[in-house]
Amino acid sequence: MTRSVASLITGRKTKYLIIVFWLALVTLAGPLAGKLTSVQDNEAKSWLPGGEESTHVLDRQAAFASPDTIPAVVVYQRSAGLTEADRAKVASDAHRFGQLTELDGQVGGPIFSGDGQAAQLIVPLNLGPEGWDKAGDIVTSMKETAQAGASGLSVHVTGPAGSAADSSEAFAGIDGRLLFATIGVVVVILLFTYRSPGLWLLPVISAGVALTAAQAVIYLLAKHAGLTVNAQSAGILTVLVFGAGTDYALLLVARYREELRRHTDRHEAMAVALHRAGPAIVASAGTVVVGMLCLIFAETNSTKGLGPVAAIGVLVGLAVMLTLLPAMLVTVGRWIFWPARPRLGSAEPTTTGLWAKIGNRLASRPRITWVTTTLALAVMVVGLVQLDATGLTNKEAFRGTPDSIVGEEVLAGHFPAGAGNPVVVISKAEQAAAVKAALASTEGIDPASVSEPVAKNGFAYIVGTLNAAPDSPAAFDTVDRVRDRVHAVPGADAQVGGNTAINLDLQRAARYDRNLIIPIVLVVVLVILALLLRAIVAPLVLVATVVLSFGAALGTSALVFRHVFGFGGADSSLPLFVFVFLVALGIDYNIFLMTRVREEAGRYGTRRAARIGLAATGGVITSAGLVLAGTFAVLATLPLTAFAEIGFAVAFGVLLDTIIVRAVLVTALNLDIGRHMWWPSRLGKIADVEPAEAAQPPSEVPA
């Protein structure tokens, strides 16, 4: 950031204009931000890969039934056997459900189990384009109807509508819960970091302004430009804006505190702080933005939509933290740091603090340190063999056992496991009979369940019931066999969909996205680091440490998921999300450290600069890591396994990155490699001291 821009932001008069500008903007943005929930698209298609077969089936199904129609399966059970009164009750409920205004078609059943202990009704519901949000109310109403007069008969509502109701309940109030929990975490960490009763308020206010402005921008893009936003991306937006934004605030305030010890005028001190720290913060945010935008190459719509949402959040957060926060800091003056106000000429505590001492220790044996640390991280990577990122079953997706899962288990105990979640086949009407025969003869499909083809507009609609649970590997194998059989029918143009096919396609799209996007992100980050540091060796070393850190974090997380939390598996998108967040945000800390090392290397040589850089940035990087880890850990408060996994893995990875990889591994590599880190730039030609000499303090305190 140039001196002129920095001076403009911190000017004696212009600072007030900046504050007024953001105050006016947030006043206008507030009502728009409040509407973000109204444009969220949480329907199945918004999560699906656009080009997959199951997505095309959803489009074709519109000719036979509304795409907004999802079945609710009401299941009844009495272990001692259904009585005549029970059977009459089920028949009466079928009649009542047939009067629902949301009904789309006929109520299926009553269907009684062969063992005489259970019955089911299949109720097709058209809940409109906002069905995911409405499912909770209608399912609750149906459950109340079914439970009325049940006389000991257990009743559950499951099927796609029941699952949607439980999912919407899990997401209910997510924005508010995440926001308040995130603010609480940030406030506690900032109080601990600053040890000031008032300073924490300015970064929190700035982050709140950034979140409101970002939500308003995203609302407008979702409303008028087709941007896909769902509950997942909206929740991550809250965490990311507060986490990354507070990180940038910590770095700026730390440099401002340094400059206040060297300048009488606080406006000049902030201008210098912006000039010195601004480029590193901009570069760091730019790396995160570009990394997030790489997600637009994903096939999965939900992943593709997350990229722009996250990038907008980081960009707005950057703008606020480099304009509004400095303007507020210079407006309030030095007293905001009370009780430890930085005074002109006072000693810089980082020159003799904890991280300075750690740097001295590392300088004595850097090679042993980085080799040992690398081996320890490599051992943690081995835990990846325990990672089962092949998707979560319906039961595994929830932390707890909601009613739809209980109902699903009851169904599986008394009926074909796939009841209520049929395989859907749509083909040309002329070949419908051959397609039906192919479906009925496929291993894993109940032949008696295969429906008669329903023809419309030249296409035929056929369904069949799976013998296996619809979210099981056996069911996925059956879908593949069905596809092989019906695709082989000449001229049928048959396609296979349904919930099981959707989940299978999501898993495969997630693997495709991971294999495509991870290399793209690595190349992008490498290029950005090379341009920023004007070197080749340093970027290669830094990217290698980030990849090692990611592997260690995910490997350890896999062990914790399986053996501590007892999770049955991991969401198929977990590796990609954790990689993007850890690499993009982990590079932040590399940039913060290495730009300071580069700044000092021209005066003291790389080895001493490494110690100075660690002493100057170690504390603030650790604080920033704690904030980011704390904000992502908030995701674990949600009753959804996928969010808990992302929250834990990213939080653990960020702490590992800041405390071990950045402070120990990278610093030790700097001390061992020395000036060669900057090859082929001119810094690579500046004479360096020996590693042991780097432990000695420089002749003067760095300015």
C-alpha positions in Angstrom: 0.0 0.0 0.0 1.6 3.3 -1.1 2.3 6.1 1.4 -0.2 8.4 -0.3 -3.1 6.0 0.0 -2.1 5.2 3.6 -1.9 8.9 4.4 -5.3 9.5 2.9 -6.9 6.7 5.0 -5.3 8.1 8.2 -5.6 11.8 7.4 -6.8 14.1 10.2 -10.0 15.0 8.2 -10.3 12.1 5.8 -10.5 9.6 8.6 -13.9 10.9 9.5 -15.1 10.7 5.9 -14.1 7.0 5.8 -16.0 6.3 9.0 -19.1 8.1 7.7 -18.8 6.2 4.4 -18.9 2.8 6.1 -21.6 3.9 8.5 -23.8 5.0 5.6 -23.0 1.8 3.6 -23.8 -0.5 6.5 -27.1 1.4 7.1 -28.1 0.7 3.5 -26.7 -2.9 3.5 -28.4 -4.0 6.7 -31.8 -4.6 5.2 -30.3 -6.4 2.2 -28.1 -8.6 4.4 -31.2 -9.6 6.4 -32.8 -11.0 3.2 -29.9 -13.4 2.4 -31.8 -16.3 3.9 -34.7 -15.7 1.5 -32.5 -16.3 -1.6 -30.7 -19.4 -0.2 -31.3 -22.4 -2.4 -31.3 -25.6 -0.3 -33.1 -27.8 -2.7 -31.5 -31.0 -4.0 -30.5 -29.5 -7.4 -28.5 -26.7 -5.9 -26.1 -29.2 -4.4 -25.9 -31.5 -7.4 -23.3 -31.7 -10.2 -24.9 -30.0 -13.2 -23.9 -32.6 -15.8 -24.6 -35.8 -14.0 -27.3 -38.3 -14.9 -29.3 -38.0 -11.7 -29.6 -34.2 -12.4 -30.9 -34.8 -15.9 -33.5 -37.2 -14.4 -34.7 -34.5 -12.1 -35.2 -32.2 -15.1 -37.1 -35.0 -17.0 -39.2 -35.9 -14.0 -40.9 -32.5 -14.3 -43.0 -33.8 -17.1 -44.5 -36.5 -14.8 -44.5 -34.8 -11.5 -43.5 -31.5 -10.1 -39.8 -31.3 -9.2 -40.9 -29.9 -5.9 -42.7 -33.1 -5.0 -41.0 -35.3 -2.3 -42.5 -38.3 -0.6 -43.0 -38.6 3.2 -43.1 -42.1 4.5 -45.2 -42.5 7.6 -44.2 -45.8 9.4 -46.1 -47.4 12.2 -44.8 -50.2 14.5 -46.0 -52.4 17.3 -43.5 -55.1 18.3 -46.3 -57.3 19.6 -48.1 -57.2 16.3 -50.5 -54.7 14.8 -54.1 -55.0 16.2 -57.2 -54.5 14.2 -57.5 -51.1 15.9 -54.0 -50.3 14.7 -54.9 -51.2 11.1 -58.0 -49.1 11.3 -56.0 -46.2 12.6 -53.5 -46.5 9.7 -56.4 -46.6 7.2 -58.0 -43.5 8.8 -54.7 -41.6 8.7 -54.3 -42.5 5.0 -57.7 -40.8 4.4 -56.7 -37.8 6.4 -53.4 -37.4 4.6 -55.3 -37.6 1.4 -57.0 -34.3 2.3 -53.7 -32.4 2.6 -53.5 -29.3 0.4 -49.8 -30.1 -0.2 -50.7 -33.6 -1.6 -49.5 -34.3 -5.1 -51.1 -37.5 -6.3 -52.4 -40.4 -4.3 -51.4 -41.7 -0.9 -49.7 -45.0 -1.2 -50.9 -47.7 1.2 -51.6 -48.8 3.8 -48.8 -51.3 3.1 -48.5 -53.9 5.9 -45.3 -55.8 6.6 -45.1 -59.5 6.2 -44.4 -60.0 9.9 -47.6 -58.1 10.9 -45.7 -55.7 13.1 -45.5 -52.6 10.9 -47.3 -50.5 8.3 -46.4 -47.6 6.1 -48.0 -44.9 4.1 -46.3 -43.0 1.3 -47.5 -39.5 1.0 -46.3 -37.4 -2.0 -46.0 -33.8 -1.0 -45.6 -30.8 -3.2 -44.0 -28.1 -1.0 -43.2 -25.7 -3.7 -39.7 -24.2 -4.6 -39.1 -23.5 -0.9 -39.9 -27.1 0.2 -36.7 -27.6 2.2 -37.7 -24.7 4.4 -41.4 -25.8 4.7 -40.7 -29.5 5.3 -40.4 -29.1 9.0 -43.8 -27.7 9.6 -45.7 -30.1 7.4 -43.9 -33.1 8.8 -44.5 -32.0 12.3 -48.2 -31.6 11.5 -48.3 -35.1 9.9 -46.6 -36.6 12.9 -49.2 -35.0 15.3 -52.0 -36.4 13.1 -50.4 -39.9 13.1 -49.7 -39.9 16.9 -53.2 -38.8 17.8 -55.0 -41.8 19.3 -52.1 -44.1 18.5 -52.5 -45.9 21.9 -48.9 -47.2 22.2 -48.4 -47.5 18.4 -45.0 -46.0 17.6 -45.1 -43.6 14.7 -42.3 -42.0 12.7 -42.1 -39.9 9.5 -39.2 -40.7 7.3 -38.4 -40.8 3.6 -37.0 -37.7 1.7 -39.6 -35.4 3.3 -38.7 -36.6 6.8 -35.0 -36.2 6.1 -35.5 -32.7 4.7 -37.5 -31.8 7.8 -34.7 -32.9 10.1 -32.1 -31.2 8.0 -34.0 -27.9 7.9 -34.4 -28.1 11.7 -30.6 -28.7 12.1 -30.0 -25.6 10.0 -32.7 -23.5 11.7 -31.2 -20.4 13.2 -27.7 -21.4 11.9 -26.8 -17.8 10.9 -27.7 -16.4 14.4 -26.1 -19.3 16.3 -22.9 -19.1 14.3 -22.7 -15.3 14.5 -23.1 -15.1 18.2 -20.8 -18.0 18.9 -18.2 -16.6 16.5 -18.4 -13.2 18.1 -18.0 -14.7 21.6 -14.9 -16.7 20.5 -13.3 -13.6 18.9 -14.0 -11.4 21.9 -12.5 -13.8 24.3 -9.3 -14.3 22.2 -8.9 -10.6 21.5 -9.2 -9.8 25.2 -6.6 -12.4 26.0 -4.4 -11.1 23.1 -4.6 -7.4 23.7 -5.2 -7.5 27.5 -7.1 -4.3 27.0 -10.8 -3.8 28.0 -11.5 -1.6 25.0 -9.3 -2.4 22.0 -11.1 -5.7 21.1 -14.2 -3.7 20.3 -12.8 -2.0 17.2 -11.9 -5.2 15.3 -15.2 -6.8 16.2 -17.1 -3.7 15.0 -15.1 -3.8 11.8 -15.8 -7.5 11.3 -19.5 -6.9 11.8 -19.5 -4.2 9.2 -17.7 -6.4 6.8 -20.1 -9.3 7.3 -23.1 -7.1 6.8 -21.7 -5.5 3.6 -20.6 -9.0 2.3 -24.0 -10.5 2.9 -25.7 -7.6 1.1 -23.4 -8.0 -2.0 -24.1 -11.7 -2.0 -27.8 -11.2 -1.7 -27.8 -8.9 -4.7 -25.7 -11.4 -6.8 -28.0 -14.3 -5.8 -31.1 -12.3 -6.5 -30.1 -10.8 -9.8 -27.0 -12.7 -11.1 -27.8 -16.3 -10.4 -25.2 -16.9 -7.7 -26.0 -20.1 -5.8 -26.1 -19.6 -2.0 -27.2 -22.3 0.4 -27.1 -22.8 4.2 -23.6 -24.3 4.0 -22.0 -21.4 2.2 -23.8 -18.8 4.2 -22.6 -20.4 7.5 -19.0 -20.6 6.3 -19.2 -17.0 5.2 -19.9 -15.9 8.7 -17.0 -17.9 10.1 -14.6 -16.8 7.3 -15.3 -13.1 7.5 -14.8 -12.9 11.2 -11.9 -15.3 11.2 -9.9 -13.9 8.3 -11.0 -10.3 9.0 -9.8 -10.5 12.6 -6.5 -12.0 11.4 -5.9 -8.9 9.2 -6.9 -6.7 12.1 -4.4 -8.4 14.4 -1.5 -7.9 11.9 -2.3 -4.3 11.3 -2.7 -3.5 15.0 0.5 -5.2 15.9 2.4 -3.2 13.3 0.7 0.0 14.4 1.7 -0.7 18.0 5.3 -1.0 16.8 5.2 2.3 14.9 3.6 4.1 17.9 6.9 3.5 19.7 8.8 5.2 16.9 6.5 8.1 16.0 5.0 11.0 18.1 2.0 11.5 15.8 -0.4 8.5 15.7 -1.6 9.4 12.2 2.0 9.1 10.9 2.4 5.9 12.9 -0.7 4.4 11.2 0.4 5.6 7.8 3.7 3.8 8.2 2.0 0.7 9.6 -0.3 0.6 6.6 2.6 1.1 4.2 4.7 -1.6 5.8 2.0 -4.2 6.7 -0.6 -3.4 4.0 1.1 -5.1 1.1 1.5 -8.4 3.0 -2.2 -8.2 4.2 -3.3 -7.5 0.6 -1.2 -10.3 -0.8 -2.5 -12.7 1.9 -6.1 -11.8 1.2 -5.5 -12.0 -2.5 -4.2 -15.5 -2.2 -7.2 -16.6 -0.2 -9.6 -15.0 -2.7 -7.9 -16.6 -5.7 -7.8 -19.9 -3.8 -11.5 -19.7 -3.1 -12.3 -18.7 -6.7 -10.6 -22.0 -7.9 -13.7 -23.7 -6.5 -15.7 -22.4 -9.5 -14.1 -25.2 -11.5 -16.0 -27.7 -9.4 -18.8 -29.8 -10.9 -20.8 -29.8 -7.8 -23.1 -26.8 -7.7 -22.8 -26.2 -3.9 -19.0 -26.3 -4.1 -19.0 -24.0 -7.1 -21.2 -21.5 -5.4 -19.1 -21.5 -2.2 -16.1 -20.1 -4.1 -17.5 -16.7 -5.0 -19.3 -16.4 -1.7 -16.1 -16.9 0.3 -14.1 -14.7 -2.0 -16.6 -11.8 -1.7 -16.5 -12.2 2.1 -12.7 -12.0 2.2 -12.5 -9.1 -0.2 -15.0 -7.0 1.8 -13.3 -8.0 5.0 -10.0 -6.8 3.6 -11.4 -3.5 2.5 -13.0 -2.8 5.9 -9.9 -3.8 7.9 -7.6 -1.6 5.8 -9.9 1.5 5.8 -12.4 1.6 8.6 -10.3 0.0 11.3 -7.3 2.3 10.8 -9.6 5.3 10.7 -11.2 4.3 14.0 -7.8 3.6 15.6 -6.3 7.0 14.8 -9.6 8.6 15.9 -9.6 7.2 19.4 -5.8 7.6 20.0 -3.3 5.7 22.1 -5.6 5.4 25.1 -7.4 2.5 23.4 -4.3 0.3 24.2 -4.7 0.9 28.0 -3.3 -0.3 30.3 -0.2 -1.1 28.1 -0.2 2.0 26.0 2.8 2.1 23.6 4.8 5.3 24.3 7.4 6.9 22.1 10.8 5.3 22.6 9.6 2.5 24.8 11.2 -0.9 24.2 9.8 -3.3 21.6 8.8 -6.3 23.6 9.1 -8.7 20.7 12.9 -8.4 20.8 13.2 -10.2 24.1 9.9 -12.1 24.2 9.0 -15.8 24.0 9.4 -16.0 20.2 12.8 -14.3 20.3 14.0 -16.9 22.7 12.5 -19.7 20.6 14.3 -18.3 17.5 17.6 -18.3 19.4 17.1 -22.0 20.4 16.2 -22.9 16.8 19.3 -21.2 15.5 21.6 -23.5 17.4 20.4 -26.7 15.6 18.1 -25.7 12.7 18.7 -28.9 10.5 18.0 -31.3 13.3 14.9 -29.2 14.2 13.4 -29.2 10.7 14.2 -32.8 10.0 12.7 -34.0 13.3 9.6 -31.8 12.8 9.1 -33.1 9.2 9.3 -36.7 10.4 6.8 -36.1 13.1 4.4 -34.4 10.7 4.9 -37.3 8.2 3.9 -39.8 11.0 0.7 -37.8 11.5 0.0 -38.0 7.7 -0.2 -41.8 8.1 -3.6 -41.4 9.8 -5.0 -40.7 6.3 -5.4 -44.5 5.9 -8.2 -44.2 8.4 -10.1 -41.5 6.4 -13.2 -42.8 4.8 -14.4 -39.8 2.8 -16.8 -41.7 0.7 -19.9 -39.9 2.0 -22.1 -40.1 5.0 -25.2 -42.2 5.3 -28.4 -40.5 6.5 -27.8 -41.8 10.0 -24.1 -40.7 10.0 -25.0 -37.2 8.7 -26.6 -36.2 12.0 -25.0 -36.0 15.4 -27.8 -37.7 17.2 -30.8 -39.7 16.0 -33.6 -37.6 14.6 -37.0 -39.1 13.9 -36.4 -39.7 10.2 -33.4 -41.9 11.0 -35.5 -43.9 13.6 -38.2 -44.3 11.0 -35.7 -45.4 8.4 -34.4 -48.1 10.7 -37.9 -49.3 11.5 -38.6 -49.5 7.7 -35.5 -51.5 7.1 -36.5 -54.0 9.8 -39.9 -54.8 8.3 -39.9 -53.8 4.6 -37.4 -53.8 1.7 -34.7 -51.5 2.8 -35.2 -49.1 -0.1 -38.9 -48.5 0.5 -39.7 -44.9 0.1 -36.6 -44.1 -1.8 -37.1 -45.8 -5.2 -34.7 -45.9 -8.1 -36.2 -43.8 -10.9 -35.7 -44.6 -14.6 -36.8 -42.4 -17.4 -36.6 -43.6 -21.0 -38.1 -43.2 -24.5 -41.7 -44.4 -24.4 -41.2 -46.8 -27.3 -38.7 -48.9 -25.4 -40.4 -48.7 -22.0 -41.3 -52.4 -21.9 -37.7 -53.4 -22.5 -36.4 -50.9 -19.9 -38.9 -52.2 -17.4 -37.7 -55.7 -18.0 -34.1 -54.7 -17.7 -34.8 -52.9 -14.4 -36.8 -55.8 -12.9 -34.0 -58.3 -13.8 -31.2 -56.3 -12.2 -29.7 -57.8 -9.1 -30.5 -55.7 -6.0 -33.9 -54.6 -7.3 -37.2 -56.1 -6.0 -38.8 -57.3 -9.2 -42.3 -57.1 -7.7 -41.8 -53.4 -6.9 -41.1 -52.3 -10.5 -43.9 -50.1 -11.6 -45.8 -50.1 -14.9 -44.3 -47.4 -17.2 -46.2 -44.1 -17.2 -45.8 -42.4 -20.6 -45.9 -38.7 -21.3 -44.5 -36.5 -24.1 -42.6 -39.4 -25.6 -40.9 -40.5 -22.4 -41.7 -43.2 -19.8 -41.4 -43.0 -16.1 -40.5 -46.3 -14.1 -39.6 -46.8 -10.5 -38.2 -49.8 -8.6 -37.4 -50.5 -4.9 -33.9 -51.3 -3.8 -33.3 -54.4 -1.6 -30.5 -52.6 0.3 -30.6 -49.5 2.4 -30.7 -46.5 0.0 -27.5 -44.9 1.3 -25.5 -48.1 1.5 -22.6 -49.2 -0.7 -24.7 -52.1 -1.8 -27.4 -49.7 -3.0 -24.8 -47.7 -4.9 -23.6 -50.9 -6.6 -27.2 -51.6 -7.6 -27.5 -48.2 -9.2 -24.4 -48.9 -11.3 -25.9 -52.3 -12.3 -29.2 -50.7 -13.2 -27.4 -48.1 -15.3 -25.5 -50.7 -17.2 -28.6 -52.7 -17.9 -30.9 -49.9 -19.0 -28.2 -48.1 -21.0 -27.8 -51.2 -23.0 -31.4 -51.1 -24.2 -31.1 -49.9 -27.9 -32.7 -46.5 -28.6 -34.1 -46.1 -25.0 -31.9 -43.2 -24.0 -32.6 -44.4 -20.5 -31.3 -42.4 -17.5 -31.3 -43.5 -13.8 -32.0 -41.1 -10.9 -33.6 -41.0 -7.5 -32.0 -40.2 -4.1 -29.5 -43.1 -4.2 -28.3 -42.2 -7.6 -28.1 -38.5 -6.5 -25.8 -39.4 -3.6 -23.7 -41.7 -5.7 -23.2 -38.9 -8.3 -22.4 -36.4 -5.5 -19.6 -38.7 -4.2 -18.1 -39.1 -7.7 -18.3 -35.4 -8.4 -16.6 -34.7 -5.1 -13.7 -37.0 -6.1 -13.5 -35.3 -9.5 -13.5 -31.8 -7.9 -10.8 -32.8 -5.5 -8.5 -34.2 -8.1 -9.0 -31.2 -10.4 -9.0 -28.3 -7.9 -6.2 -29.3 -5.5 -3.5 -29.1 -8.3 -4.9 -25.8 -9.5 -4.8 -24.2 -6.1 -1.2 -25.4 -5.6 -0.1 -23.9 -8.9 -1.9 -20.6 -8.2 -0.4 -20.3 -4.7 3.0 -21.2 -6.0 2.8 -18.5 -8.6 1.6 -15.9 -6.2 4.3 -16.6 -3.7 7.0 -16.5 -6.5 5.8 -13.1 -7.6 5.5 -11.8 -4.0 8.8 -13.0 -2.7 10.6 -12.7 -6.1 12.2 -16.1 -5.6 11.8 -19.7 -6.6 13.3 -21.7 -3.8 11.3 -20.1 -1.0 7.8 -20.6 -2.7 8.6 -24.2 -3.3 9.7 -24.8 0.3 6.6 -22.9 1.6 4.2 -24.8 -0.5 5.8 -28.1 0.5 5.3 -27.2 4.2 1.7 -26.3 3.6 1.0 -29.6 1.9 2.7 -31.5 4.7 0.7 -29.5 7.3 -2.6 -30.3 5.4 -1.8 -34.0 5.3 -0.8 -34.1 9.0 -4.0 -32.2 10.0 -6.3 -34.4 7.9 -4.5 -37.6 9.0 -4.8 -36.7 12.7 -8.4 -35.6 12.2 -9.3 -39.0 10.6 -8.0 -40.8 13.7 -10.0 -38.4 16.0 -13.2 -38.8 13.9 -13.0 -42.6 14.0 -11.6 -43.3 17.5 -12.7 -40.3 19.6 -15.9 -38.9 18.1 -17.1 -42.2 16.7 -18.1 -40.8 13.3 -18.9 -43.6 10.9 -17.2 -41.8 7.9 -16.5 -38.4 6.4 -18.4 -36.3 3.9 -17.0 -36.7 0.4 -16.3 -33.0 0.1 -14.2 -32.9 3.4 -10.7 -33.3 1.9 -11.3 -30.5 -0.7 -12.8 -28.0 1.7 -10.1 -28.7 4.3 -7.4 -28.4 1.7 -8.7 -25.1 0.3 -9.2 -23.5 3.7 -5.9 -24.7 5.2 -3.7 -24.0 2.1 -5.3 -20.6 1.3 -5.3 -19.5 4.9 -2.1 -21.2 5.8 -0.3 -19.3 3.1 -1.5 -16.2 4.9 0.8 -17.0 7.8 3.7 -17.8 5.4 3.3 -14.5 3.7 3.1 -12.6 7.1 6.3 -14.3 8.2 8.3 -14.3 5.0 7.6 -10.8 3.9 9.0 -9.6 7.3 12.0 -11.9 6.9 12.5 -10.5 3.4 12.2 -7.0 4.7 15.0 -7.6 7.3 17.2 -9.9 5.1 18.6 -6.9 3.2 20.1 -5.5 6.4 21.0 -8.5 8.5 21.1 -11.5 6.1 18.5 -14.2 5.9 19.5 -16.2 9.0 19.3 -13.3 11.4 16.3 -12.0 9.5 14.6 -15.3 10.2 15.0 -14.8 13.9 13.9 -11.2 13.7 10.9 -12.1 11.6 9.9 -14.8 14.1 10.3 -12.5 17.1 8.3 -9.8 15.4 5.5 -11.9 14.0 5.4 -15.0 16.1 3.0 -13.6 18.7 0.6 -12.0 16.3 0.6 -15.0 14.0 -0.2 -17.3 16.9 -3.0 -14.9 18.0 -4.3 -14.9 14.5 -4.2 -18.7 14.3 -6.1 -18.9 17.6 -8.8 -16.6 16.3 -9.2 -18.5 13.0 -9.1 -21.9 14.7 -11.7 -20.7 17.3 -14.1 -19.4 14.6 -13.9 -22.6 12.6 -14.3 -24.7 15.7 -17.7 -22.9 16.2 -18.9 -25.1 13.2 -18.7 -28.1 15.5 -21.6 -26.7 17.6 -24.0 -27.6 14.8 -25.8 -31.0 15.0 -24.4 -32.0 11.6 -21.4 -34.3 11.2 -20.1 -32.7 8.0 -19.9 -29.3 9.7 -18.3 -30.8 12.8 -15.7 -32.5 10.7 -14.8 -29.3 8.7 -14.7 -27.3 11.9 -12.4 -29.7 13.8 -10.1 -30.4 10.9 -9.6 -26.7 9.9 -9.2 -25.6 13.5 -6.7 -28.3 14.3 -4.9 -27.6 11.0 -4.7 -23.9 11.6 -3.2 -24.4 15.1 -0.7 -27.0 13.8 0.2 -24.5 11.0 0.7 -21.5 13.2 2.4 -23.1 16.2 4.5 -25.9 14.6 4.8 -25.4 10.9 5.2 -21.6 10.7 7.1 -21.0 13.9 9.3 -24.0 14.0 9.6 -25.7 10.6 9.7 -22.7 8.3 12.0 -20.8 10.7 14.4 -23.7 11.0 14.4 -24.1 7.2 15.2 -20.3 6.8 18.0 -20.7 9.3 19.5 -23.8 7.6 19.0 -22.8 3.9 19.9 -19.1 4.5 20.3 -16.8 1.6 19.7 -19.6 -0.9 16.0 -19.3 0.0 15.8 -16.2 -2.2 17.4 -17.6 -5.4 17.5 -16.2 -8.0 16.8 -12.7 -6.6 19.5 -10.3 -5.4 18.9 -11.3 -1.8 20.3 -14.7 -2.6 23.7 -13.0 -3.1 23.9 -11.1 0.2 26.4 -12.6 2.5 24.9 -14.5 5.4 26.0 -15.5 8.9 26.4 -19.1 10.0 23.3 -20.6 11.7 24.9 -20.5 15.2 25.7 -16.8 14.7 22.1 -16.0 13.9 21.3 -16.7 17.5 23.2 -13.6 18.5 21.2 -10.3 18.7 21.7 -7.8 15.9 23.7 -4.7 16.8 20.5 -2.5 16.6 16.8 -3.0 17.1 15.2 -3.3 13.6 13.2 -0.3 12.5 
